[in-house]
Amino acid sequence: GRVTPSLTCPGHQGGSLRRWALSQALKDEQEGGVQALGPAHCHGRRWEGKRLVHRNHPCPAEVRDLRRHTEDEPGIVSGSRPPTCAVNNGGCDRTCKDTATGVRCSCPVGFTLQPDGKTCKDINECLVNNGGCDHFCRNTVGSFECGCRKGYKLLTDERTCQGEPLPCPRWPLGPVSCGLVVLCLWGTSSCGQHVALSGYWAVLLPPSLPSPFTETGKCLSRAKTSPRAQLSCSKVGGVESCFLSCPAHTLFMPDSENSYVLSCGVPGPQGKALQKRNGTSSGLGPSCSDAPATPIKQKARFKIRDAKCHLWPHSQARAKETARQPLLDHCHVTFVTLKCDSSKKRRRGRKSPSKEVSHITAEFEIETKMEEASDTCEADCLRKRAEQSLQAAIKTLRKSIGRQQFYVQVSGTEYEVAQRPAKALEGQGACGAGQVLQDSKCVACGPGTHFGGELGQCVPCMPGTYQDAEGQLSCTPCPSSDGVGLAGARNVSECGGQCSPGFFSADGFKPCQACLVGTYQPEPGRTSCFPCGGGLLTKHEGTTSFQDCEAKVHCSPGHHYNTTTHRCIRCPVGTYQPEFGQNHCITCPGNTSTDFDGSTNVTHCKNQHCGGELGDYTGYIESPNYPGDYPANAECVWHIAPPPKRRILIVVPEIFLPIEDECGDVLVMRKSASPTSITTYETCQTYERPIAFTSRSRKLWIQFKSNEGNSGKGFQVPYVTYDEDYQQLIEDIVRDGRLYASENHQEILKDKKLIKALFDVLAHPQNYFKYTAQESKEMFPRSFIKLLRSKVSRFLRPYK
């Protein structure tokens, strides 16, 4: 009854045994024969009667040896063992996982598994909906990146692009449309959301803020926000005179004695700018149907014979002036520029004197009266009428100017645009318009005033107006135009009623609204607030600084959160940040800087200044940033050049130079910059005991150098120059060991006040008599006075 395994290993050896085992294993696998179960067990089978019996039993020694050979030799299959991730990553491109049925391959996000079940291929996310990016999408291996056009920045969602703020005026000076879009015409300040339109700025007012140019859903006339210029004519004694009235926004610029430029009103936008705005107005906000169209521009040239360009108040009394009639129908004057230039034209004939001729170049800008539009005459018809009206007005002006019957009215004063030579001679010695006579000199009226033509004086600006330029004929209305503010305002900020920092309004004046959460405004009188950017928020409304914007990432000290890259950035050189979670770095105070970036404390800010020419009787040489640690890589050079017949005494109270970096920081004193010149003193170590010595040369070249390694407190070294006749006495004192033996004596050499008193007497011996005996006793210990007295007595009376 003993069961014998069906597998018996024949007595083959070497390769024959392996070949037999391989063929037998393959055969058994097909028939369900022998299988390897462990390091020393086999699964055998035998027939018992009509039953096939399977039983586990110890493997023969030959089979155990065969298993070791087949596991170690490439190409030999050990039984039917499945592949594993431990061998060649299971054949997977990326991730491999062992399962009950074998290995399973998978791919990371951004890749897709190919049909072979092993290879991973990158997915191009930009092919579907531009990757979700606002502007640009760039595919990368396993991912993608969004980008923005110039003038935009990427927000924290890494998809959305937001326009960056550009310069914009403090307040709108005149609208080209109404609703949420207002055109700023000039200025140097900044606003938040806006669109650039060919040199002008369209400010996007917040929806919660009513536009200053709307009223119950209708456009206000421009005259209500900015008084218009006007051309008119009247008759006096049968002679027709014409006028240009400038109620606001007048600018007078005298080019020379014989030429000037005068502008009146507010210039309109360029045609292209308006077309661009109209083409995209739906994205900017609602606009009214009666918004003005492109302004009509016309240039004309006029001639005045026998007259000189000289803007001067017209003093002639007018008798029975008829009512002035507007020159223009169907349109408004928005802007006029007059440029007057005089030249002499020589008459025919040798002896004929030259004749004065003045030329006036005028540029007109007018707008059509859109309120006159009707079914029978729409925009094009109105424009044509306005052009015809302007041509007729220019003809009338040509006659008036030629007869010298044209005047400019500014601030209630009428000015002649040019004067005949006879009148000019009468006014010789007088100053030009915008100037007054002071101490026999013509001085322009300063900011905060304007030239009062009738009075011939500089008149302060009325409350509600301001003037920030010199020599002007009028003052500019404040944006609020409610008559508040100080008299004599020199700029718009003195108009009064401005919004405080952290607040804004449509024109920068009260009533104001607090900056919303996520925005800030550091300056007064602004029309909008700056967004923090990057999706950052502020703790509350009405914040005044970018520093109030809270960073999303908790950056460590020495770093700040960058809203563009959304990363923590090291504070650059010259700045520091001592706190966690800040979005800014603090600039070093004064003339200080840091040695490296990433500074965390104000003490890292070091004064870099050092060196110079020293020639006084007394003074100090100190390491940069003393008594703080001196900066890295410093190099300072001083030159002491005492007056004639004087020598130099130096006291080094204490000096702190680290010795860890092998004399990387050195203080040296010698005769000149030459390394071979006479050296008086040199050290690269710390000494807390004072030392005094005299210079071995009349002049001293002193240099201090530090490396980028360790730093220290450095030094403050006083010096004094003394009469060379006392050379023997001074050397006798400083070489006496008793000067340094006592701690009291050492403290004297370290005390600034005592050293100053001592040096004061050494530099000027007559100053000794300023100090009484009692003061000397209180200042210096008895032993010190006794030491000096004995030295001085011996020096002055050597033979006594």
Helices and strands as residue ranges (DSSP letters): H 14-31, E 35-36, E 41-48, E 51-58, H 61-72, G 88-91, E 95-99, E 102-106, E 111-113, E 120-122, G 125-127, G 129-132, E 136-140, E 143-147, E 152-154, E 161-163, E 181-184, E 194-197, E 200-204, E 214-215, E 218-219, H 222-225, E 230-236, E 239-246, E 250-256, E 259-265, H 271-279, H 281-284, E 296-305, E 308-313, E 325-326, E 331-345, E 355-368, G 370-372, H 379-402, E 406-410, E 413-419, H 421-426, E 435-438, E 441-444, E 449-452, E 457-460, E 465-466, E 476-477, G 492-494, E 503-504, E 513-514, E 519-520, E 530-531, E 537-538, G 546-548, E 549-550, E 559-562, E 567-570, E 575-576, E 586-587, E 592-593, G 602-604, E 606-607, E 612-614, E 618-622, E 635-640, E 646-652, E 655-656, E 666-670, E 679-683, E 691-694, E 700-705, E 714-723, G 724-726, H 727-734, H 738-741, H 743-750, H 752-763, G 765-770, H 773-779, H 782-796
